[in-house]
Structure formats: C-alpha cells, structure tokens
Amino acid sequence: LTKSEYIRNTALGYVVSSKLSPDEIEVYKLLNKYADNFRRISNLFKLGDTTGVKTASLETASLIREHLNKLK
C-alpha cells in the first residue's frame, strides 16, 4: 500500500493486513502439511490400521527432520 492508501484505509476503519513474506508462506504451507498428516494419522487410528499409522508417523518424522535440517 502507498502511504495515502494506508492512511485512508485506517481513517475509514478498514483493517489493514500485511502480506506474508516468502518465509511465512513456506511456514504456512508446512503447517498445512502437518495438519493433513495428523488428520490422516487420526483417521488411521479410527480405522484400526496400526500399520498405516506407523508408516504415516515415520513419514511425518522424516519431513520434520528435513525441515529442521534446513534451519541449521
């Protein structure tokens, strides 16, 4: 936003939101993947498929390790 747009928007009571940085977008995508993985694990428990739970848990742990290594 330009300064004048910002001032006009705040004066009119609009909520001004910021755009996400590339790093924040990456974190957002990552959190969505985690949410999907945990939802899948939960569904496997409901179905009684413990073999699938083990596989999904290992995949999730691997993904977490991969992203943690990027932060080193």
ZIBEL-V134940 format. One line per field, one symbol per residue. psi: psi as a letter, one per 30 degrees, with the letter a starting at -180 (. if undefined). burial: I if it has 16 or more other C-alpha atoms within 10 Angstrom, else O. Layout:
# ZIBEL-V134940
psi = ???
burial = ???
This chain:
# ZIBEL-V134940
psi = kleeeeeeeeeggkkklllkleeeeeeeeeeeeeeeeeeeeeeeeefgifeeeeeeeeeeeeeeeeeeeff.
burial = OOOOOOOOOOOOOOOOOOOOOOOOOOOOOOOOOOOOIIOIIOOIOOOOOOOIIOOIIOOIOOOOOOOOOOOO
